[in-house]
């Protein structure tokens, strides 16, 4: 809750750690904090382009846990719906669902993903 707010800037800094596992863990921790972690949305959104799929998936999951507070990340989440990694695509789709109506701009990309899934 609000008591965790002081941890958000420190966790956001750790999102830039050299170790991919540390980055993923920091993203998960921020997601678990919920709305109080909203200031970290830009840093989490940047991780959606990370080279490691575990980090990308963790960032997408964390953004989903922030709900509508993660609205600024909708364009980045929409982009990773086309990710090469199935787990990342699934995490992004779930996150967009958790964001609710603010994710409406991603509907065309979600439709493409669903069309692709039905062909597989």
N, C-alpha and C positions, 0 to 999 in steps of 0.2 A: 503494500500500500504506500501511502504518502511517506511513511517512515523510511522507505527505501530510496526516496528521491535523491539523497546525497550520493548514492552509489552509482547513479546513472552516468554522470560524466566519466567516472573512473572505468566503468564497464565499456563505455563508448570508446575510450582510448585503447582498451584491450582488443577491440575489434580490428586494430591495425597490427596486432602481434605477429611476429614472423612465423610462429607455429600455427598451422591451420587448425589443429585441434583446440588450441586456446581460443582462436577466433570463433570457432563453432560453439564452444562452451559459453563464451561471452554473449553470443547472439541468443542462445537458448535462455540464459539467465535474464537478459533484457526482456525477452518475450514473457517469461514467467512473472515479471514485475507488472505487466499490463500497462494501463494508460499512463502511469507515472514515467514510463520509459519513452514516451512520445518524442522528447528532444533528440533521441538517438535514431529516429527514422531515417535521416539522410545517410548516416553511416551504415545502417542496416541495408538500405537500398543499394549502396555502393557494393556491398558484399554479394549482391545478386550477380555480379559480373566476375566474381572470383574464379580462379582457375580450378579450384577443387569443388567437386559436386556436393560433398558433405557440407562445406561452408555455405554454398548457394542454397541448399535445402534448409539448413538451420536458419539462415537469414529470412527465407520465405516463411518458414513456420513462425518465427518471432514476429514478423510483420503481421501475420494473421492474428496472432494473440493480442496485438495492440488494437485490433478492430478498426473502427473508422478513424482513429488517430493516425493510422498509417496511410491515409488517403494520398499524401504526396508521393508515395511509392507505387501507386497504381500503374504508371507507365512502365516502370522497371519490372514489376510483377507480370505485366502483360507480355513483355519481351521474353521472359524466361518460360512462358508457356510453350515456346518452341525449342527449349533446351534439349540438348542431345541426351541428357540423363532423365530417365523416366521418373525417378524419385523427385528430382527438382521440378519437373512439370507438374507432378501430383501435388507437391507442397505449394507451388504457386497457385494452382487452381483452388486448393482448399483455402489458402490465405485470402484470395479474392472473394470467396464465398463468405469468409468471416468478416471481411470489411463491410459487407452489405451494399447498400445503394451507392455509396461513394465509389464502388468499383465498376459502375455502369460503363465507363469508357472502355473497359476491357472486354465487354461482351463479344465484340467481333472476333477477338483473339481466342476467347473461350470457345466460340462456335467452331473456329478452325480446328482447335484441338479435338473437340468432340467428333467432328467429321473425320479427322485423321484416325482417331481411335476406332471408329466403327469400320474403317477399311482394314485395320490390322488383323 
